[in-house]
Amino acid sequence: MSYRLEKFASTLKQALGEILMKDSLNPDFKFVTIARIEVSGDLKKAEIFISSPLQALDDILRQLQRSQGFIKRQLAKKMILRYMPELQFKKDPAFAFDQKIAARSKPDDHESTNS
């Protein structure tokens, strides 16, 4: 990724974080972590990879997609852009992989009480 794309993704990540934490009224958004952002070369599409400690990540993704208009309006106030990128929220595959490993490595309750 070029420096220009990295800089844009970093700025977008910071602005989105502020919107989700401060501007949004949805309490679930406060638990969302933006893992990374991949931006197309023409800056018209942005894939936002998120994770959350909440179990309802699919519901959060749907809520984020429904709130896209609000999020874009808030981004327009924070960033001066010729084109507002189309935002696509996705699960962070690394976080899902980490959760699977953690679930497999947890000892069973009855094994830990016998020790």
C-alpha positions in Angstrom: 0.0 0.0 0.0 1.3 3.4 -0.9 2.0 6.1 1.6 -0.9 8.1 0.4 -3.3 5.2 0.9 -1.8 4.3 4.3 -2.2 7.9 5.5 -5.8 8.1 4.3 -6.7 4.8 6.0 -5.1 5.9 9.2 -7.0 9.2 9.2 -10.2 7.4 8.3 -9.7 4.9 11.1 -9.1 7.7 13.7 -12.2 9.6 12.5 -14.4 6.5 12.5 -13.2 5.6 16.0 -14.2 9.1 17.2 -17.6 8.8 15.6 -18.3 5.3 17.0 -17.2 6.3 20.5 -18.5 9.9 20.8 -21.0 10.7 18.2 -23.1 7.5 17.9 -26.0 6.9 20.3 -25.7 3.1 19.8 -24.1 1.7 23.0 -22.8 -1.4 21.1 -20.6 0.7 18.9 -18.6 1.7 21.9 -17.3 -1.8 22.1 -16.2 -2.0 18.4 -12.5 -2.1 17.6 -11.4 -1.1 14.1 -8.7 -3.6 13.3 -7.7 -2.2 10.0 -9.0 -0.4 6.9 -8.3 -1.3 3.3 -8.8 1.5 0.8 -9.1 1.2 -3.0 -6.6 3.0 -5.1 -9.1 5.6 -6.2 -10.2 6.2 -2.5 -13.8 5.4 -3.5 -14.2 2.2 -1.4 -13.1 1.4 2.1 -13.3 -2.0 3.8 -13.4 -1.6 7.5 -12.5 -4.7 9.4 -13.9 -4.7 12.9 -13.9 -6.9 16.0 -15.8 -6.7 19.3 -15.8 -8.6 22.6 -19.6 -8.8 22.3 -20.9 -12.0 21.0 -23.4 -10.4 18.6 -20.9 -9.2 16.0 -23.2 -10.0 13.1 -25.9 -7.8 14.7 -23.3 -5.0 15.1 -22.3 -5.3 11.5 -25.9 -5.0 10.4 -26.4 -1.9 12.6 -23.2 -0.4 11.2 -24.5 -0.9 7.6 -27.9 0.7 8.5 -26.1 3.6 10.2 -23.9 4.2 7.1 -25.6 7.5 6.2 -25.1 8.9 9.7 -21.5 7.7 9.7 -20.8 9.3 6.3 -22.3 12.6 7.3 -20.1 12.7 10.4 -17.1 11.7 8.4 -17.8 14.6 6.0 -17.7 17.0 8.9 -14.3 15.6 10.1 -12.6 15.0 6.8 -12.4 17.2 3.7 -12.8 14.8 0.7 -13.7 15.1 -2.9 -15.5 11.7 -2.8 -16.8 10.0 0.3 -15.7 6.4 0.1 -18.3 3.6 0.1 -17.9 2.0 3.5 -18.1 -1.8 3.8 -18.0 -3.2 7.3 -16.6 -6.7 7.7 -15.5 -9.0 10.5 -11.8 -9.1 11.1 -10.7 -12.6 10.2 -7.7 -12.5 12.5 -10.0 -11.8 15.5 -12.3 -14.7 14.5 -9.3 -17.0 14.3 -8.0 -15.9 17.7 -11.5 -16.5 19.2 -11.5 -20.1 17.8 -8.1 -20.8 19.3 -9.1 -19.3 22.6 -12.2 -21.4 22.7 -10.3 -24.6 21.9 -7.6 -23.9 24.5 -10.0 -23.3 27.4 -9.9 -26.2 29.9 -13.2 -27.9 30.6 -14.8 -26.8 33.9 -14.7 -30.3 35.4 -11.0 -30.8 34.5 -10.0 -27.6 36.3 -11.9 -28.5 39.5 -10.2 -31.8 39.8 -6.7 -30.3 39.7 
